[in-house]
Amino acid sequence: MNGIEGLYDGREQTLAKHEVLRRYLQRFAFIIGSWSESITYVDCYSGPWDERSAEFADTSFGIAIEQLRAAKRRLGKSIRLRCFFIEKNESAYFKLRDFVSQFDDIEIETRNEVFENCVDDILHFVRADSKTFPFFLIDPKGWSIPIEVIRPLLVHKPGEVLITFMLEFIRRFVDHPEPKIQQTFDMLYGENDIADKFRSLQSEERDDALLLEYLQRVKRAGGFEYASSSLILHPQKARKHFNLVYLTRHYRGLEVFKEAEKAAMQTMESARAVAAQRRRQSSGQLEFFGAEEMHDHTYFDGLRSRYLSSNAERLMNILKSSDDVTFDELWTCGLESPLVWPTDISDQVRAWRDEKLIVLRGMKPVERVPKPRSNHRVSLVK
Ligand SMILES: C[S@@+](CC[C@H](N)C(=O)[O-])C[C@H]1O[C@@H](n2cnc3c(N)ncnc32)[C@H](O)[C@@H]1O
């Protein structure tokens, strides 16, 4: 958090998003850089957008450049760093272009264009280095990127993707009467009349279904083994703002993403606490206690409990549908949900074993907790 104080006041949702990105890329660049000769970072909607830092420390491209270069320094080897940045707005683009032109240790291409017209150029740039591992950030301001537009990036192997899923907008359009909006909605998911699937669902169930359906579709479209998500809350209200959907072909990526999410959620709650205190004190009434002590975590805690119990239900349904399930299957499915972390899955399975609802097989006598990639198996007690 050093050096970013005040940069995100009033847009704490961006801080939370950037914390997930920063923490994830820090590990990603180090892990990938330890075995790969080259990393390519692609920011499809680069900004800058509403930035306050003259050094662009509060932008996704500024964060990515910083993390890629830091990993290279720590690794002490000569990996090739490559970036492709796209920004539609001309004045924002000029700021982006001027800022990135100072880095002569990174191969950088920029476009002042709409992302939709740059997909071929992106792939061309990525493929120009046959040894590179690309990471694609798809972080639009709006809600409506057709799945067909991003499919060429999703299918690229190797590769990882992080997509902003604008839940707050998307949920509003489920019942929208305008055929044009419904068509845009269909294209987001890649299926006609997809909104019908969500209309009978209310509030939380609707939000969960919208996210999960999207996550499954982009996962399938790209042939990813693993997908996950995180949740970003409104800074000043007890309301969900948007989700981040993460796609990877390696279980380690999933673990690292979840660790990044967990740490970023603490930053988000602290920032929400400060924002809430700032609002309360704006009338001139000073508070005796600090923001953290005064903060009401009920909304966040309630959401986490809800995700844990809906997740437990999903995992139990998997167990009911088969006599022999690998722990990996439960782990992969459980970690798709926001606010659910790897230890939650092991704890849930252990609790079921202690309640004698399931039996665990394949664990060595010294192993107390089921783990992924260990051939641990789970089945219901009949
Ligand atoms: C949410 S902001 C992205 C912020 C950036 N990723 C970050 O986290 O710092 C979206 C950016 O995309 C730009 N933009 C909007 N539509 C675009 C499009 N079709 N193609 C490329 N850029 C677009 C906007 O001008 C804006 O700067």
The ligand as a Gaussian input file, in Angstrom:
#p B3LYP/6-31G(d) Opt

LIG

0 1
 C      -12.365000       0.611000     -16.818000
 S      -11.276000       1.550000     -17.770000
 C       -9.851000       0.540000     -17.678000
 C       -8.960000       0.872000     -16.635000
 C       -7.691000       0.072000     -16.550000
 N       -7.804000      -1.307000     -17.000000
 C       -7.259000       0.098000     -15.116000
 O       -7.659000      -0.780000     -14.346000
 O       -6.543000       1.027000     -14.725000
 C      -11.709000       1.221000     -19.415000
 C      -10.852000       1.963000     -20.446000
 O      -11.157000       1.422000     -21.722000
 C      -11.316000       2.473000     -22.661000
 N      -12.240000       1.937000     -23.660000
 C      -13.582000       1.959000     -23.658000
 N      -14.069000       1.258000     -24.706000
 C      -12.985000       0.765000     -25.360000
 C      -12.821000      -0.074000     -26.486000
 N      -13.878000      -0.515000     -27.166000
 N      -11.573000      -0.407000     -26.839000
 C      -10.496000       0.019000     -26.156000
 N      -10.592000       0.848000     -25.092000
 C      -11.816000       1.197000     -24.689000
 C      -11.835000       3.637000     -21.869000
 O      -11.495000       4.857000     -22.495000
 C      -11.120000       3.432000     -20.523000
 O       -9.911000       4.124000     -20.503000

